[in-house]
Amino acid sequence: MPIFEFKDIAFEEEKDKVRLIFLRIFYTYIGKDELREIGNFRISEHSVEFPDTKENYAAKKFNALLLKSFSNLTNSITKKKTVYIHQNSGIPLIGNSYIGLIDRNTSIIELRIITGCNLDCIYCSVDQNVRPVDFVVEKDYLVSEFKKLVKHKGINDIEAHIGTQGEPLFYEPLAELIHDLSQIEEVGMISVDTNGTILTKTKVDELVNSGLKRFNFSINAVDAKLAEEIAGCRYNIQHILDILHYIASKKVKLIITPVWIPGINDKEIPKLIELSKELKCDIGIQNFLEYEFGKNPAKEMQWEEFIEKMKKLEKDHNLKLLFDFKKDFNIRATKPLPKPFQKGDIIKARIVCPGRLKAETLAVADDRNISVHGYGGEFGKTVKLKITREKHNIFYGILIN
Ligand code: SF4
């Protein structure tokens, strides 16, 4: 009797459809009439059973339904259409800045595991409101591609840096991912960026026990009203402070990473420095920068001015605030990852899915994905592209006839 079981999918019966909850925060539907076309069916929490249907037939039909339903996957937090990238999706993990793996030819490999955020920060460099599509990557696919990059580098003490255009804590298999990364001999540091809002003490323990070595924790104000104004939505500063104190009591590194937004949180910076002293953790103050597709509530400070101000704060608070990132974070240059294309190349690529920005699609060629603007046609088509920008194996292209 064919039974299809899925650890990552929960099934819930509704009136005339079945809701599929994937990795806790994503959902899609299959119509009951579509399931009935395969045969009588029974739904359990993590399985679907077709007691009267032949195995091969049921498998073929059910897989097709599953595939179709996943093309309508939605993120329940952001309410956005979501693309699931997995081993069989035909989408390579290298090529763009928001999902997959980024190798900037150093000892850090960035893992962009999920997009989407629960906050709406007024300074967000990746303004979620102009990004109508979310992405999530299969954990095993990430790990196997990550291992290939590790082998290519041929060094030890690699940092696996889990960061996203959003909040990585929404990634359901985060602890499993950290565990798998911790089993790779060449990995010496595993860090995760977080806004801390959905962290609990239990989650902190789970991540630390899985092998997490550092939290990079964003906090931009300690004043409750201002913290909420900056977050752009309800924000419980007391929870954030409680969690920070809990992390500080654990055997894991903690760095708080406020963004200094001129004219907005100037008075909070000294308070955050004192907070870092209280927590006995590092503080990495970041200079707010303006971005084309980000929110820009202030003018960015010139670099020289920022450095001057930081030097003064160092004196006032008797604390190191300026870091030599290479030295202080053990970042080393590594063998460059080969680039299949250069700026100006004309290539053939297959359009596979929407991109994150409006009017953006992702195309695939030579084990890389390429962000293409202005394509209005169907997915699956092969097109001619001109590579317009390339850096660190992140590619942009335009269509040519
Ligand atoms: S927490 Fe980060 S990703 Fe989320 S809205 Fe704020 S700045 Fe943007």
Residues whose N, C-alpha, C, O or C-beta is under 5 A from the ligand:
A	BS01	SF4	C117 L119 D120 C121 C124 Q165 G166 N195
